């Protein structure tokens, strides 16, 4: 029981923890998704012990269980005083743990009472998800007030009290919903406030309500804005490592997109690979946040000495609570007014909720089928668009200096194969090795996704349908991989000196003057700022 509860505690995600449920005790009238109707009629109600047992054994459960340690480390390094992280930002990231904690009782209630997943119990789902919205609001308040040089606003007591009130309200809802108000599984969150009463006779009974969709889209919008504000904070403080925090948030955003996509397709069991992807992105997101916070702390002077308490009464004071040093933040004069931004977020969230809720009725024949390719395209397109439009271009550290990765779309500063060829045989070998490494994971990933979605490994020799599904997944990945072509060229460029030293020279090939080649590239490509090129593998 402890193991299964721990699997949920470790679930760091941007959206409510969801698990497809193949069976329940009572027959429930559904209007779509035929395979679900069949499965819902032949099973005993699961016990509390077995409610989450599968999460400890499957791949998603392992990802979720591994996600807490890096997130705790992220919180630790983020709180390093010299990072000058806005207090409400630190509070918001820590408050996320309440959202994670809330998924345990809500998940147990939904499973043991009705035999459905949390994603299918709308009122519980929306109530838990609301805590995530509070988390993201805290991030926005912290960054925005810091950028206004409002030290008090960046640590507003009213915001903490309001977030506590939301947590109490969610607790009361969870505790009283069934015994006092006798809510059923598909009771809409907040009574389905704002519902138009359209399509109730044709949409699946587990379709999200308008309030729950609003909470989801609000969370997504707020998190994207928080990522953008992190990059602004990097610029205004002169601490570019905050850009790494923004990039570290991207997999968490993608995890949220996984959940929304899963809900869009009415939580079909055949699309359970989205749950695995969400779990994997949760683990990846927590890991990238930890790495980003570590880099931030190290750049600001953190050492192992800061991790060792000087006495029992002096436990790591450099990572405790501290006020914002506004002297280190250059104020932004043209921030969108608070009321205007609030109105914009509300308008986007409400509009997207209605469009999704009732626009989906037109696409029911598509959305009630397990269309993995369409789901994958949505999952890839949204985070890729966010990354391309709001995040700064990454940089490769060389040990001596840095050169910036040019625009993904090409342009005059893009790294090309011509730059790689300047390293001669070493560059060509480095590029071949990079491509082999890049594509070596394509088939295993595609096969793993197929296995998660279908419950068995693909039979590539005897089943044409299995072969087609795996090839389709690889095809989708290949098209997305085109966005990363400059990145792959950059990796090959960085690996070329190591290849020259450890492969070409060792086997008697012609060596290359690394520094001379780099100087030539620097002269031709304005996107570089590297005075010297050092072996990145040393």
VEXDREN-2710 file (C-alpha; in Angstrom, 1 decimal):
% VEXDREN-2710
k/r/px/py/pz
1/UNK/0.0/0.0/0.0
2/UNK/2.9/2.3/0.9
3/UNK/4.5/1.7/-2.5
4/UNK/1.3/2.4/-4.4
5/UNK/0.6/5.6/-2.4
6/UNK/4.2/6.7/-3.0
7/UNK/3.8/6.3/-6.7
8/UNK/1.2/9.1/-6.6
9/UNK/3.1/11.3/-4.2
10/UNK/5.9/11.4/-6.8
11/UNK/3.7/12.5/-9.6
12/UNK/5.0/15.9/-10.5
13/UNK/2.9/17.0/-13.4
14/UNK/1.2/20.0/-14.9
15/UNK/-2.1/18.3/-14.9
16/UNK/-4.0/15.9/-12.7
17/UNK/-2.7/12.4/-12.5
18/UNK/-4.6/10.2/-14.8
19/UNK/-4.7/6.4/-15.4
20/UNK/-6.9/4.7/-17.9
21/UNK/-9.2/2.2/-16.2
22/UNK/-10.2/-0.9/-18.3
23/UNK/-12.9/-2.1/-15.9
24/UNK/-15.5/-1.0/-13.3
25/UNK/-18.2/-2.8/-11.3
26/UNK/-21.3/-1.1/-12.5
27/UNK/-22.5/-0.7/-16.1
28/UNK/-22.4/3.0/-17.0
29/UNK/-24.2/4.4/-19.9
30/UNK/-21.8/5.8/-22.4
31/UNK/-22.6/7.4/-25.7
32/UNK/-19.3/6.8/-27.4
33/UNK/-16.0/4.9/-27.2
34/UNK/-17.4/1.4/-27.8
35/UNK/-14.4/-0.5/-26.4
36/UNK/-14.9/1.3/-23.1
37/UNK/-18.6/0.3/-23.0
38/UNK/-17.7/-3.3/-23.3
39/UNK/-15.0/-3.2/-20.7
40/UNK/-17.1/-1.3/-18.2
41/UNK/-19.6/-4.2/-17.7
42/UNK/-17.6/-7.2/-16.5
43/UNK/-15.5/-6.4/-13.5
44/UNK/-15.5/-6.4/-9.7
45/UNK/-14.9/-3.1/-7.9
46/UNK/-11.2/-2.7/-7.1
47/UNK/-10.1/-2.5/-3.5
48/UNK/-8.1/0.4/-2.1
49/UNK/-5.1/-1.9/-2.1
50/UNK/-5.3/-2.6/-5.8
51/UNK/-6.6/0.9/-6.8
52/UNK/-3.1/2.0/-7.7
53/UNK/-1.1/-1.2/-7.7
54/UNK/-0.5/-1.1/-11.4
55/UNK/1.3/2.2/-11.0
56/UNK/4.1/0.6/-9.0
57/UNK/4.8/-2.0/-11.7
58/UNK/4.3/-0.3/-15.1
59/UNK/6.5/2.1/-16.8
60/UNK/4.4/5.2/-15.9
61/UNK/4.6/4.2/-12.3
62/UNK/8.3/3.9/-12.3
63/UNK/8.6/7.4/-13.9
64/UNK/6.3/8.9/-11.4
65/UNK/8.1/7.2/-8.5
66/UNK/11.4/8.6/-9.7
67/UNK/10.2/12.1/-10.2
68/UNK/10.2/13.3/-6.5
69/UNK/13.9/13.2/-5.7
70/UNK/14.9/15.5/-8.5
71/UNK/12.0/17.9/-7.7
72/UNK/13.0/18.1/-4.1
73/UNK/16.6/18.9/-5.2
74/UNK/15.2/21.5/-7.5
75/UNK/13.4/23.2/-4.6
76/UNK/16.6/23.0/-2.5
77/UNK/18.8/24.7/-5.1
78/UNK/16.2/27.2/-6.1
79/UNK/16.0/28.4/-2.5
80/UNK/19.7/29.3/-2.5
81/UNK/19.7/32.9/-1.3
82/UNK/22.1/34.3/-3.8
83/UNK/19.8/33.1/-6.6
84/UNK/17.5/36.0/-5.6
85/UNK/14.5/34.0/-6.6
86/UNK/11.3/35.9/-5.9
87/UNK/9.7/34.5/-2.7
88/UNK/6.3/33.7/-4.3
89/UNK/8.0/31.8/-7.1
90/UNK/9.7/29.6/-4.5
91/UNK/6.4/29.3/-2.6
92/UNK/4.5/28.5/-5.8
93/UNK/6.9/25.7/-6.8
94/UNK/6.6/24.2/-3.3
95/UNK/2.8/24.6/-3.3
96/UNK/2.7/22.2/-6.2
97/UNK/3.4/19.4/-3.7
98/UNK/-0.1/20.0/-2.3
99/UNK/-1.6/19.4/-5.7
100/UNK/0.4/16.2/-6.0
101/UNK/-0.8/15.2/-2.5
102/UNK/-4.4/15.9/-3.4
103/UNK/-4.3/13.3/-6.2
104/UNK/-4.0/10.5/-3.6
105/UNK/-7.3/10.8/-1.8
106/UNK/-9.1/11.9/-5.0
107/UNK/-7.7/8.9/-6.9
108/UNK/-8.6/6.5/-4.1
109/UNK/-12.1/7.9/-3.9
110/UNK/-12.7/7.7/-7.6
111/UNK/-11.4/4.1/-7.8
112/UNK/-12.9/2.5/-4.7
113/UNK/-16.3/4.3/-4.9
114/UNK/-17.1/4.1/-8.6
115/UNK/-14.2/2.1/-10.2
116/UNK/-13.1/5.0/-12.5
117/UNK/-9.9/6.9/-12.8
118/UNK/-9.5/10.4/-11.4
119/UNK/-9.6/11.8/-14.9
120/UNK/-13.2/10.4/-15.3
121/UNK/-14.5/11.8/-12.0
122/UNK/-15.0/15.4/-13.1
123/UNK/-15.7/17.1/-9.7
124/UNK/-12.7/15.5/-8.1
125/UNK/-10.6/16.0/-11.2
126/UNK/-11.4/19.7/-11.4
127/UNK/-11.0/20.3/-7.6
128/UNK/-7.5/18.8/-7.6
129/UNK/-6.6/20.6/-10.8
130/UNK/-7.6/23.9/-9.2
131/UNK/-4.6/23.6/-6.9
132/UNK/-2.3/23.5/-9.9
133/UNK/-3.8/26.8/-11.1
134/UNK/-3.0/28.3/-7.7
135/UNK/0.6/27.1/-8.1
136/UNK/1.0/28.9/-11.4
137/UNK/-0.7/32.1/-10.2
138/UNK/1.9/32.2/-7.4
139/UNK/4.7/32.0/-10.0
140/UNK/3.2/34.8/-12.1
141/UNK/2.7/37.1/-9.0
142/UNK/6.3/36.4/-7.9
143/UNK/7.9/37.1/-11.2
144/UNK/5.7/40.1/-12.1
145/UNK/6.1/41.9/-8.8
146/UNK/9.8/41.3/-8.8
147/UNK/10.1/42.8/-12.2
148/UNK/8.2/45.8/-10.9
149/UNK/10.7/46.2/-8.1
150/UNK/7.9/45.5/-5.6
151/UNK/9.6/43.5/-2.9
152/UNK/6.5/43.4/-0.8
153/UNK/4.3/42.3/-3.7
154/UNK/6.7/39.5/-4.6
155/UNK/6.1/38.0/-1.1
156/UNK/2.5/39.2/-0.6
157/UNK/1.0/37.7/2.5
158/UNK/-2.5/37.9/1.0
159/UNK/-1.4/35.6/-1.8
160/UNK/-0.2/33.0/0.7
161/UNK/-3.4/33.2/2.7
162/UNK/-5.5/32.9/-0.5
163/UNK/-3.6/29.9/-1.6
164/UNK/-4.1/28.3/1.9
165/UNK/-7.8/29.1/1.6
166/UNK/-7.9/27.3/-1.8
167/UNK/-6.2/24.2/-0.2
168/UNK/-8.7/24.2/2.6
169/UNK/-11.6/24.5/0.2
170/UNK/-10.3/21.6/-1.9
171/UNK/-9.9/19.5/1.2
172/UNK/-13.5/20.2/2.3
173/UNK/-14.7/19.3/-1.2
174/UNK/-12.8/16.0/-1.3
175/UNK/-13.9/15.1/2.3
176/UNK/-17.6/15.9/2.0
177/UNK/-18.4/15.3/-1.7
178/UNK/-19.5/11.7/-1.4
179/UNK/-20.7/11.3/2.3
180/UNK/-22.5/14.7/2.6
181/UNK/-23.5/15.7/-0.9
182/UNK/-23.7/12.2/-2.5
183/UNK/-21.8/13.2/-5.6
184/UNK/-21.6/10.6/-8.3
185/UNK/-18.6/9.8/-10.5
186/UNK/-19.5/12.1/-13.3
187/UNK/-20.9/15.0/-11.3
188/UNK/-19.6/18.1/-13.0
189/UNK/-17.1/20.3/-11.2
190/UNK/-18.8/23.4/-9.7
191/UNK/-22.1/22.0/-10.9
192/UNK/-21.1/22.4/-14.6
193/UNK/-21.3/26.1/-14.3
194/UNK/-21.6/27.7/-17.7
195/UNK/-22.8/24.6/-19.6
196/UNK/-24.9/25.2/-22.6
197/UNK/-26.7/21.9/-22.5
198/UNK/-25.7/21.0/-26.0
199/UNK/-24.7/17.5/-27.1
200/UNK/-25.4/15.8/-23.8
201/UNK/-27.0/12.9/-25.6
202/UNK/-24.1/12.2/-27.9
203/UNK/-20.8/13.0/-26.0
204/UNK/-19.2/10.4/-23.7
205/UNK/-20.3/10.6/-20.1
206/UNK/-16.7/11.2/-18.9
207/UNK/-16.3/14.3/-21.0
208/UNK/-14.8/17.2/-19.0
209/UNK/-17.1/19.9/-17.8
210/UNK/-16.7/23.6/-18.7
211/UNK/-15.3/24.5/-15.3
212/UNK/-12.7/21.7/-15.5
213/UNK/-11.7/22.6/-19.0
214/UNK/-11.3/26.3/-17.9
215/UNK/-9.1/25.2/-15.0
216/UNK/-6.9/23.2/-17.4
217/UNK/-6.5/25.9/-20.0
218/UNK/-5.9/28.5/-17.3
219/UNK/-3.1/26.4/-15.9
220/UNK/-1.5/26.0/-19.3
221/UNK/-1.7/29.7/-20.0
222/UNK/-0.2/30.7/-16.6
223/UNK/2.6/28.2/-16.9
224/UNK/3.6/29.4/-20.3
225/UNK/3.6/33.0/-19.1
226/UNK/5.7/31.9/-16.1
227/UNK/8.2/30.4/-18.5
228/UNK/8.3/33.7/-20.4
229/UNK/8.7/35.8/-17.3
230/UNK/11.7/33.6/-16.2
231/UNK/13.5/34.6/-19.4
232/UNK/12.6/38.3/-18.7
233/UNK/13.9/37.9/-15.2
234/UNK/17.2/36.5/-16.6
235/UNK/17.6/39.6/-18.7
236/UNK/16.6/42.1/-16.0
237/UNK/18.9/40.5/-13.4
238/UNK/21.7/39.8/-15.7
239/UNK/21.7/36.2/-14.5
240/UNK/21.4/34.2/-17.8
241/UNK/21.1/31.0/-15.9
242/UNK/17.4/31.8/-15.3
243/UNK/17.0/31.1/-19.0
244/UNK/17.9/27.5/-18.1
245/UNK/15.1/27.4/-15.6
246/UNK/12.7/28.5/-18.4
247/UNK/13.9/25.7/-20.6
248/UNK/13.8/23.3/-17.6
249/UNK/10.0/24.0/-17.3
250/UNK/9.4/23.0/-21.0
251/UNK/9.0/19.2/-20.3
252/UNK/6.6/19.9/-17.5
253/UNK/4.5/22.0/-19.9
254/UNK/4.6/19.1/-22.4
255/UNK/3.5/16.8/-19.6
256/UNK/0.4/19.0/-19.1
257/UNK/-0.2/18.9/-22.9
258/UNK/-0.2/15.1/-22.6
259/UNK/-3.0/15.3/-20.0
260/UNK/-5.1/17.7/-22.0
261/UNK/-4.7/15.6/-25.2
262/UNK/-5.7/12.5/-23.2
263/UNK/-8.8/14.3/-22.0
264/UNK/-9.6/15.6/-25.5
265/UNK/-9.8/11.9/-26.7
266/UNK/-12.1/11.1/-23.7
267/UNK/-9.4/9.2/-21.7
268/UNK/-9.5/6.2/-24.0
269/UNK/-7.6/3.1/-22.7
270/UNK/-6.2/2.6/-26.1
271/UNK/-4.3/5.9/-25.8
272/UNK/-2.7/4.9/-22.5
273/UNK/0.7/5.6/-24.0
274/UNK/-0.2/9.3/-23.3
275/UNK/-0.2/8.5/-19.6
276/UNK/3.2/6.9/-19.9
277/UNK/4.4/9.9/-21.9
278/UNK/3.0/12.2/-19.3
279/UNK/4.9/10.3/-16.6
280/UNK/8.1/10.3/-18.6
281/UNK/7.9/14.0/-19.2
282/UNK/7.1/14.6/-15.6
283/UNK/10.3/12.8/-14.6
284/UNK/12.2/14.6/-17.4
285/UNK/10.8/18.0/-16.3
286/UNK/11.7/17.5/-12.7
287/UNK/15.2/16.4/-13.7
288/UNK/15.7/19.4/-16.1
289/UNK/14.4/21.8/-13.4
290/UNK/16.9/20.3/-10.9
291/UNK/19.8/20.7/-13.3
292/UNK/18.7/24.2/-14.1
293/UNK/18.5/25.2/-10.4
294/UNK/21.8/23.5/-9.7
295/UNK/23.5/25.5/-12.5
296/UNK/21.8/28.7/-11.2
297/UNK/23.1/28.0/-7.7
298/UNK/26.6/27.1/-8.8
299/UNK/26.8/30.2/-10.9
300/UNK/25.8/32.3/-7.8
301/UNK/28.5/30.7/-5.6
302/UNK/26.9/27.6/-4.0
303/UNK/29.4/25.1/-2.8
304/UNK/29.3/21.9/-0.9
305/UNK/30.0/23.9/2.3
306/UNK/26.6/25.4/1.9
307/UNK/25.0/21.9/2.2
308/UNK/26.7/21.2/5.5
309/UNK/25.1/22.8/8.6
310/UNK/27.5/24.5/10.8
311/UNK/25.5/23.5/13.9
312/UNK/22.2/22.1/14.9
313/UNK/20.9/25.6/15.2
314/UNK/22.2/26.7/11.9
315/UNK/20.8/24.3/9.3
316/UNK/21.8/25.6/5.9
317/UNK/20.8/29.3/6.3
318/UNK/21.7/30.0/2.6
319/UNK/18.7/28.0/1.4
320/UNK/16.1/29.3/3.8
321/UNK/13.5/31.9/3.5
322/UNK/14.8/35.3/2.3
323/UNK/13.5/38.6/0.9
324/UNK/14.0/39.7/-2.7
325/UNK/17.0/42.0/-3.3
326/UNK/15.3/44.5/-5.6
327/UNK/18.7/46.2/-6.2
328/UNK/19.7/43.3/-8.4
329/UNK/16.6/43.5/-10.6
330/UNK/16.2/46.2/-13.3
331/UNK/12.5/47.1/-13.3
332/UNK/10.4/46.6/-16.4
333/UNK/8.4/49.6/-17.3
334/UNK/6.0/48.2/-19.9
335/UNK/4.5/45.2/-18.1
336/UNK/0.9/44.5/-19.0
337/UNK/-1.3/45.9/-16.2
338/UNK/-2.5/43.2/-13.8
339/UNK/-6.2/43.6/-14.6
340/UNK/-5.6/43.5/-18.3
341/UNK/-3.5/40.4/-18.0
342/UNK/-6.1/38.7/-15.7
343/UNK/-8.8/39.5/-18.3
344/UNK/-6.7/38.1/-21.1
345/UNK/-6.0/34.8/-19.2
346/UNK/-9.7/34.4/-18.3
347/UNK/-10.8/35.2/-21.8
348/UNK/-8.4/32.7/-23.3
349/UNK/-9.2/30.0/-20.8
350/UNK/-12.9/30.4/-21.1
351/UNK/-12.9/30.7/-24.9
352/UNK/-10.7/27.6/-25.3
353/UNK/-12.9/25.7/-22.8
354/UNK/-16.1/26.3/-24.8
355/UNK/-14.3/25.8/-28.1
356/UNK/-13.0/22.4/-26.9
357/UNK/-16.1/21.3/-25.1
358/UNK/-18.6/22.0/-27.9
359/UNK/-16.2/22.0/-30.9
360/UNK/-15.3/18.4/-30.0
361/UNK/-18.9/17.4/-30.7
362/UNK/-18.3/18.1/-34.4
363/UNK/-15.3/15.8/-34.3
364/UNK/-16.7/13.0/-32.2
365/UNK/-16.1/10.4/-35.0
366/UNK/-12.4/11.2/-34.8
367/UNK/-12.0/11.9/-31.1
368/UNK/-13.8/8.8/-30.0
369/UNK/-11.3/6.6/-31.9
370/UNK/-7.8/5.9/-30.6
371/UNK/-6.0/8.1/-33.1
372/UNK/-2.4/7.9/-31.8
373/UNK/-0.9/9.8/-34.7
374/UNK/-3.2/12.8/-34.2
375/UNK/-2.6/12.7/-30.5
376/UNK/1.2/12.6/-31.1
377/UNK/1.1/15.5/-33.4
378/UNK/-0.8/17.6/-30.9
379/UNK/1.6/16.6/-28.1
380/UNK/4.6/17.6/-30.3
381/UNK/3.3/20.7/-31.9
382/UNK/2.2/22.7/-28.9
383/UNK/5.4/22.5/-26.8
384/UNK/7.5/23.0/-30.0
385/UNK/5.6/26.1/-30.8
386/UNK/6.0/27.4/-27.2
387/UNK/9.7/26.7/-27.3
388/UNK/10.2/28.4/-30.6
389/UNK/8.2/31.5/-29.8
390/UNK/9.0/32.4/-26.2
391/UNK/12.3/30.6/-25.1
392/UNK/15.8/32.0/-25.9
393/UNK/18.0/29.9/-28.1
394/UNK/20.1/27.4/-26.1
395/UNK/23.9/27.5/-26.0
396/UNK/26.6/24.8/-25.9
397/UNK/29.1/25.2/-23.1
398/UNK/32.7/24.5/-24.3
399/UNK/34.5/24.9/-21.0
400/UNK/36.2/28.1/-22.2
401/UNK/33.4/30.1/-23.6
402/UNK/30.0/29.6/-25.3
403/UNK/28.6/29.7/-28.8
404/UNK/24.9/30.2/-29.2
405/UNK/22.8/27.8/-31.1
406/UNK/21.3/29.7/-34.1
407/UNK/17.7/29.8/-35.1
408/UNK/16.0/26.4/-35.5
409/UNK/14.5/27.6/-38.7
410/UNK/17.8/28.3/-40.4
411/UNK/18.7/31.9/-41.2
412/UNK/22.1/33.5/-41.8
413/UNK/23.6/32.2/-38.5
414/UNK/22.5/28.6/-38.7
415/UNK/25.0/25.8/-38.2
416/UNK/25.1/23.7/-41.3
417/UNK/26.9/20.6/-42.5
418/UNK/29.4/22.8/-44.3
419/UNK/30.6/24.0/-40.9
420/UNK/31.0/20.4/-39.8
421/UNK/32.9/19.5/-43.0
422/UNK/35.5/22.1/-42.1
423/UNK/36.8/19.6/-39.6
424/UNK/37.5/17.2/-42.5
425/UNK/37.4/13.5/-41.7
426/UNK/36.9/14.2/-38.0
427/UNK/33.8/16.3/-38.7
428/UNK/32.3/13.7/-41.0
429/UNK/32.8/10.9/-38.5
430/UNK/31.4/13.0/-35.7
431/UNK/28.3/13.8/-37.7
432/UNK/27.8/10.1/-38.6
433/UNK/28.1/9.1/-35.0
434/UNK/25.7/11.8/-33.9
435/UNK/23.1/10.7/-36.5
436/UNK/23.5/7.1/-35.5
437/UNK/23.0/8.0/-31.8
438/UNK/20.0/10.2/-32.7
439/UNK/18.2/7.5/-34.7
440/UNK/19.2/4.5/-32.6
441/UNK/16.5/5.4/-30.1
442/UNK/13.8/5.8/-32.7
443/UNK/12.7/2.2/-33.1
444/UNK/12.9/1.3/-29.3
445/UNK/10.8/4.4/-28.5
446/UNK/8.3/3.6/-31.1
447/UNK/8.1/-0.1/-30.0
448/UNK/7.7/1.0/-26.4
449/UNK/4.8/3.3/-27.2
450/UNK/3.2/0.6/-29.2
451/UNK/3.5/-1.9/-26.3
452/UNK/2.1/0.6/-23.8
453/UNK/-0.9/1.4/-26.1
454/UNK/-1.7/-2.2/-27.1
455/UNK/-0.5/-4.4/-24.2
456/UNK/1.9/-6.4/-26.3
457/UNK/5.1/-6.0/-28.2
458/UNK/4.8/-5.3/-31.9
459/UNK/5.0/-8.4/-34.2
460/UNK/7.0/-6.9/-37.0
461/UNK/7.4/-10.1/-38.9
462/UNK/3.8/-11.4/-39.0
463/UNK/1.5/-8.4/-38.5
464/UNK/1.4/-5.8/-41.2
465/UNK/-0.8/-3.7/-38.8
466/UNK/1.9/-3.7/-36.1
467/UNK/4.6/-2.8/-38.6
468/UNK/2.5/0.1/-40.0
469/UNK/1.9/1.5/-36.5
470/UNK/5.6/1.4/-35.5
471/UNK/6.6/2.9/-38.9
472/UNK/4.0/5.7/-38.4
473/UNK/5.4/6.5/-35.0
474/UNK/8.9/6.7/-36.4
475/UNK/7.6/8.8/-39.3
476/UNK/6.1/11.3/-36.9
477/UNK/9.4/11.4/-34.9
478/UNK/11.4/11.9/-38.1
479/UNK/9.4/14.9/-39.1
480/UNK/9.7/16.5/-35.7
481/UNK/13.4/15.7/-35.7
482/UNK/13.9/18.1/-38.6
483/UNK/13.4/20.9/-36.1
484/UNK/16.5/19.7/-34.3
485/UNK/18.8/19.5/-37.3
486/UNK/20.8/22.6/-36.3
487/UNK/21.1/21.1/-32.8
488/UNK/22.5/17.8/-34.3
489/UNK/25.0/19.8/-36.4
490/UNK/26.0/21.6/-33.3
491/UNK/26.6/18.4/-31.3
492/UNK/28.6/17.0/-34.2
493/UNK/30.7/20.2/-34.3
494/UNK/31.3/20.0/-30.5
495/UNK/32.3/16.3/-30.8
496/UNK/34.6/16.8/-33.7
497/UNK/37.8/17.6/-31.6
498/UNK/37.2/14.5/-29.5
499/UNK/36.8/12.4/-32.6
500/UNK/40.0/13.9/-34.1
501/UNK/42.0/13.1/-31.0
502/UNK/40.6/9.7/-30.0
503/UNK/39.7/8.1/-33.4
504/UNK/41.3/9.8/-36.4
505/UNK/44.8/10.4/-34.9
506/UNK/44.8/7.0/-33.1
507/UNK/44.3/5.2/-36.4
508/UNK/46.8/7.3/-38.3
509/UNK/44.4/9.6/-40.1
510/UNK/45.1/13.3/-41.0
511/UNK/44.6/15.5/-38.0
512/UNK/43.1/19.0/-38.1
513/UNK/44.0/22.3/-36.5
514/UNK/40.9/22.6/-34.3
515/UNK/41.5/26.2/-33.2
516/UNK/42.1/27.4/-36.8
517/UNK/38.9/25.8/-37.9
518/UNK/36.9/27.3/-35.1
519/UNK/38.3/30.8/-35.9
520/UNK/37.2/30.3/-39.5
521/UNK/33.7/29.3/-38.4
522/UNK/33.5/32.3/-35.9
523/UNK/34.4/34.7/-38.7
524/UNK/31.7/33.3/-41.0
525/UNK/28.9/32.7/-38.4
526/UNK/27.9/35.7/-36.4
527/UNK/26.0/33.5/-33.9
528/UNK/29.3/32.4/-32.3
529/UNK/31.1/34.1/-29.3
530/UNK/33.7/31.4/-28.6
531/UNK/37.3/32.7/-28.6
532/UNK/38.7/29.2/-28.2
533/UNK/37.4/25.7/-28.7
534/UNK/38.1/23.1/-26.1
535/UNK/37.4/19.4/-26.1
536/UNK/33.9/19.2/-24.5
537/UNK/34.5/15.7/-23.4
538/UNK/37.6/16.5/-21.3
END
